[in-house]
Amino acid sequence: MNKQRTKRGILAAVLSIGALGATLVSAPAVAATEPVPGFPAPTEHTQKAYSPTDDFTSRWTRADAKQLKAMSDPDAASRENSMPTEYTMPTVPQDFPDMSNEEVWVWDTWPLTDADANQYSVGGQEIIFSLVADRDLGFDERHQYARIGYFYRPAGVPADERPKDGGWTYGGEVFDEGVTGKIFEDKSYSHQTQWSGSARVDKNGEIKLFFTDVAFYRDKDGKDIKPYDPRIALSVGHVHANKKGVKFTGFDKVTELLQADGKYYQTAEQNSFFNFRDPFTFEDPAHPGETFMVFEGNTAQKRDAAKCDADDLGYNKGETNGETVAEVNKSGATYQIGNVGLARAKNKELTEWEFLPPILSANCVTDQTERPQIYMQDGKYYLFTISHRSTFAAGIDGPEGVYGFVGNGIRSDYQPLNRGSGLALGSPSNLNFAGSSEFRV
């Protein structure tokens, strides 16, 4: 096995946005010094580090998120990108090469890494994992039937010598049918699916695959009989690779690690539409011998009784931007209470975990903080997550994209990147038009 040239740090941060991949190539600037006229200043964040076990949660506030609209060009015409080009990914053309040769839908993707997030090649092969689904399914329907698949390609080939589709070969699904459904006590599920996670390999070729194991319970008309059941899980296998290809053995058992607790992380009883998924594990040099996990969650409040407070709004003294706490709570913004969760491993096998308080909340900002990951560079901790234009709260608008925050430790008073907005890299968007007006060429 060989380490790829990519080292731990922001330069290595690769997250997928739906079917789009975004590579973050530099550490973006932080908050602007002067607020935009007509918009509030972003909340002041110190980046101060706390102990991972402290009861402190940083907030991505409404004042922060309103910087997204503040940086949007109000004169951008229809089908033009209104966001700054330096924070916008290239438009993906309709004829973008299909890496699976039209075998499967492909979306969320993550590489094989070690405990420090160094990317590895094995036996001369690069390996990535992706969510895949049958192409006969509708594009939105794929989420209910997702499986974890894998791709491989020869390592060490210059980018300009690879085929347009990147040179990837689809290796198939990781799990045999039925393996991931065994952890559910109620096996009357209508659909059993696998969602995103992360994969780490040791020098002996053992892979620990962390993922979200999900069961849906729906009738023939697609209506929920009871809420869906997502659980963070682990499966262990081995990789075998040579110049002919890549195969896995193992991955025949699943260990349940975590279910939402209702104290820090919202449960189905509190909200049948809750989010709990996307485990990413890492080690922190500041805490030798300990392994941590970040994941997507929602703040543990009952859906119909959820409230936001002045700290969630985050306006500086004397500023309101025309909003009061009462008005925001009446606006429907309380349905969007996403957070980034934290857990700590209790054993070296990484089969036992304990919840810690969330490290970031986005109450009354957005409902989804997907695929969170932490990278470290030059003494700073960079937290990245994905959010969607459709999941922003009432009164907030921003592009589909990767959002980033910087602090001095795993648990920090995180400062949103780029003019205090949090936007690291977004899909081309025009905020002058309704959210359905996302465009493509």
Buried (B, 14 or more C-beta within 10 A) or exposed (E): BBEBEBBBBBBBBBBBBBBBBBEBEEBBEBBBEEBBEEBBBBBEBEBBBBEBEEEBBBBBBBBBBBBBBBBBBEEBEEEBBBBBEEBBBEEBEEEEEBBBEEBBBBBBBBBBBBBBBBBBBBBBBBBBBBBBBEEEBEEEBBBBBBBBBBBBBEBEEEEEEEEEEBBBBBBBBBBEEEBBBEBBEEEEBBBBBBBBBBBBBEEEBEBBBBBBBBBBBBEEEEEEEBBBBBBBBBBBBBBEBEEEEBBBEBBEEBBBBBBBBBEBBBBBEBBEEBBBBBBBBBBBEBBEEEBBBBBBBBBBBEBEEBBBEEBBBBBEEEBEBEBEBEEBBEBEBBBBBBBBBBBBBEEEEBBEBEBBBBBBBBBBBBBBBBBBBBBBBEEBBBBBBBBBBEBBBBBBBBBBBBBBBBBBBBBBBBBBBBBBBBBBBBBBBBBBBEBEEBBEE
